[in-house]
């Protein structure tokens, strides 16, 4: 019927990767981003909208960028995940004011409640086609005939039952970001931004007496690509110059150099692991300053890889072969990494020291008889 129609085989795995990439890019607006497969993304913008001038400005910026990438999208903003999903997919998008979910959802089809196609067909056979058809029905007969899933999804959409959002990535306890009016591309500019963001993170960490042990740099490219680079330390640190030195080594040893494309318009530095780092006095007293050794371990690990720089940790075992275990220096410092739990986790990658099969010399027969 349509000779000019071009048809392609569906590639679900590629579509899933694309959706994940889009969700990763959406973290420029909020760290709480989840997937609504097969073709949706959930963003928790509570507490983030004011950074973009309000919810309307945030949505306008998001839609402008998404359309520039070549996608067609609808956005729904509501106080519940169910209501936002319903208006985005079945209501042509828009905003729902808090407390107005029921009014906006009454005219939408039952499939907007995210129930199975079989349940929708069963409800349709008895004359229920819209959400408004079941809102005021007795709940017990409805649950007995069509299952509790219908009522649960209805309550979630109306805000009568909470629904958690599962984020794509764990939310970092500390992060700082810097948008750029003009995209940047040079490595020197990236390192300067890292040091500036690390200075802001240092103030946050110092207020709580903590230091970073693992940090991640996210660079958002103008075409939607996101580059993420991680670095770890052997001890908690807060010094911005130390953080900059870590990424100098990491950027120099990347297997695939960062392609800036047309430049990066946003950089975010996140502390994914932090530990207590009380102030220490190192100029007086008997305590040795191991800062230089820590710098050496951190920079060597960043350049050669964390598993190539190891530390021997004594184990509570009388067996000579198990008396010590070699662990990555970044994971060997913390107290919880010492002992049998650490040994079991790292046994596959650990290098056990070579020991002789026999530790005591065997006496000759004549000496034993005497």
N, C-alpha and C positions, 0 to 999 in steps of 0.2 A: 504493500500500500504506500510505502514511503521509500522509493528507491534511493534517495539521497541520504537517508539516515545512516549514520556511522555508528556501529555497535562495537563495544569493547567488552572483553571478559572482566568480570568483577575481581579485583585483587584486594581481598579483605585485609591481608597482612600489611600491604603498603598503605591502605587507608588508615589502619590502626596506628602505624608509625607517623603518618602525617598528622593525625589528630593529637598524638602525644607531643609532636613538635609544636603544634599550635598552642597546646596547653602550657608547654614550657615557655613559649614566648609571652603568654598572658601573665606570667609571674612578674612582668614589669608593672602591673597594676596592683597586685596583691600576692602575698606568699601563699595564701590558701586557695589553691586551684585544684580542681578535681576533674575527672573524666565523666562524661555522660554519654557513654557509647550507644550507638556507633558513630554519631556525628555531632556530639554536643560537648561543651565545656562549661563547668560550673565555677563561678568566681564568688568568693565571699568578700564583698567590698565594704563590709561594716568597718568603720574606722579608717578607711583608706580614701573614700571619695573626696574628702575635703582637700587632699593633697593635689587633686586635679581640678579643683574649682567646683566640686559638687558632683552628684550622681549623673546629671545630664551632661556635664562637660566630660566626665570620664567615659560615658557611653559614646558620645560623639567622637572622641578621640579614638576609641577602640574600633568603632565601625569604619571610620575614615581609613585607618591603617589596614584593617582586614580587607576592605574593598580594594585598596591599592595593591594588595597581594594577589588579587584576582578571584576572591571568594565572595559568594553571596551568603548573607547571614541575617538572622533575626535575633534580637536581644529582648529578653524579658527581665524586669527588675521587680522583685517582690520580697516580702519578709520571710517567705518559705521557699524551699527548693521546689516543691510540687507546684506552687502557683507560678513561679518564674518559668518552669519547664512548660507549663500549660500555655501561657500567653506567648511564649517564644515560638512554640511549634504549631499551635492551633489558633492563636489570637493575633497573629501578625505583629507580635512584640508590643512593647510599651511598659509603662510603669503602673504598679499597683500600690496604692497607699496602704500603710499598715491598718489592718482592720477591715479593709474593703475586699479581701480575697473572695469571700462568698459571692458578693455582688458581681464581680468580674468573671467568675468561673461558671455561673449558672447556665449560660448559653453555649458553653463549649461541649464538644462530644465527650463521651465517657472514656475514649481512648486517651484523652489528655491526662487522666489520672495515673497513667503508667501501669495499667493492668493488662493481663494477657489478652490476646486476640480471642481465645476461646471464651473467656469471661465476658468480653464485650459482646460477642455473638449471642451468648446465652441471655444477657440482659436485653439485647435488642429484640429477641424473639418474644419477650413478654411486654414489649412496648417501651422500654427504658433506653433512650438514645442520648440524652443530654445529662450533664451533671445535675442540673436543676430537677431532673425527674426523680432522683434518689435522695436528695438532701434531706427532705422532710419525711421520708419513709420510716416505719418502725425498724429499728436496727436489728432486733433479734431475728425476725423472719428473713430479713435480707442476708444476714450472716449465715443462717442455717441453710439457705438455698444456694447462695453464690460464694460462700466462704468469707472468712474474716479479712482477706486481703483487700477487698473492695472498700470496706470501712476504714481499714488502716491507711490506705492511700488517700482516701477522702479527708481523714483527720489530719494527715500530714500536709495536704495542700491547703487546708483551712487554718493551719497553725494550732490545732488542738493536740497534736502529738509532735514531739521534736524529731528531727531527722538530721543525723550528723553528716558532715561533708568530709570525705576521706581525701586528704591532700595528696597530690602527686608526689611531692617531696616533703620530708620532715621540715617543720618550721624552725629556722635557726633562732637560738636565744638572743643573738645580737646580729644586727646587720646595719649597714650604711650604704647609701646609694647616691649617685651623682648623675643627673641628666645633663646633656650637652646641647646647647642651642645649635651648634654646628658639629657634625660627626667628627670623631677623631680616628686616626688610623696608625699613627706612629707608635712604636714601642716605647719611646721616651715619654710620650704623653700618657700612655697606659700606666707606666711605672709611677709617674708623678701623681696620677689619680689614686693609685693603690696606696701610696704613702699618705695622701690627704684623707682618704677614707679610714685608713688604719689609725690616724690621729683621732678621728671622731670615735672610733671603736675603743681606743685606749681610755678615753674619758668614761665611757660606759662601764668598761671592765674594772677600772680603778674604783669606781663608786661601790662596786660590790665585792671588791677584793679578789678578783679572778683574773686569769690570763688565758689566752687562747692556746689550744693544743692542735686544732685542725681548723683551717680557714679555706673558704672557697671564693673564687673570683668568677663572677658571671658577667660576660660582655654581650650586650644585646645589639645585634647588627641591624642596620636600617631595613634590610630585606626580610627580617623575621628570624634569621638564624641566631642561635644562642650558643656561645662558647663558654664552657665551664672548666676551670682549672683548680685543682685542689693542692694544698700543701700542708704538711704536718710538722710538728716540732717535738723535740725530746723533752721539753720542759715548758711550763706556762710562760708566755711572753706577752708584753704589751707595747714594747718599743716599736714605733712606726718604721724606723729604719731597718729593724730586724725583719719585719713583715715584708718590706720592699725587697730585701736581700733574698728572701725565700723565693719570690716570684721572678727575680732576675735569673736564678738557677733553673726554675721550672720552665720559663719561657725559652731558655737556651737549649733545653734538652727535650723539647716536645718532638715526638716522632713525626707528627703532622703539624707544621708551623701554622699559626693562626692566620686565616685568610680574612682580612678586614673588609673585603668587598668594597662597598661605598662608605664604609666607616661604621663606628659604633656610636649610638646615640644615648646609651645608658650603661653605666657600670655599677655593679653591686658587689660589695665585699661582705661575706657572711661568716660568722664564727659558728661552726657546726659542733665543735666540742670545746668546752671551757672547763678549767679546773681552778681550785683555790690557789691564789698566788699572793700570800702575805708579804708585806714589805720586809726586806732583809738588809741588815747592816753588814757591809763587806769591807769597809775601809779600816775598821778596828776589830780586835778580837782574834780568836783562833780559828774561826770558821773560814775555810778556803773558798775562794770565789771560782766557781766552775762555769762562769759565763762564756769564756773563750772556748772551752770544750763543748758547751752546748751549741755555740755558733757553728763550730766545725761539724758536729753531728748533723745539725739541721741542714746546712748547705750541702754537705756530702750526700745526705739522704735525698735531698731535692734533685741533685744532679744525677746520682747513680741509681736511685730507687730505694724505697724504704726497706725492702727485704735484703738489700745488699750491705746495709750497715747494721750490725747486730751487736748484742750485748749478752754476756753470760749471766744467767740468773740461777743462783743456787736453789736446789729443790730438796724437799724433806724426804730423802730416800737413802737407805743404806746400800742400795745397789750402785756400784761405781758408774755404770753406764748411764744411770739416770740421776746422778748427783748434780748435774748442771744441764741447763738447756739454753740454746742460743736463740734469742728472740730479736725481732726488729727493735732498734734502739728507741723508736718513737713509742712503742707499746710496752717497753720494759720498765719505764720509770714508775708508773702509777702502782700503788700498793695492791690494787685489785688485780693487776696483771702478774703478781708474784704468786707462786704456788702451783698446786696441781691443776686448778682450773685453766690457768694460762698454758700449762704444759699440754693439756688435752686439746686446747684450741689450736695450738701452733705445732703440734707434734709432726704433722705431715710436712711442714716446711722447715722444721728445726734440724740443725746439723748436730747430731750427738757426737761428742768428742771421742776419738779413737782410744780404746783401752785394751790392754793386753788380756788375753783369755785367762792367764794365770798370774796372780800378783805375788805369790810366795814361791821361793825356790824349792824345788823338790829335793829332799835329802837323799843321799845314796843309801843303799841297803845296808852296808856295813855300819854306817853311822847309826842307823835306826836300831840294829841289833845290839850294838854296844850300849 
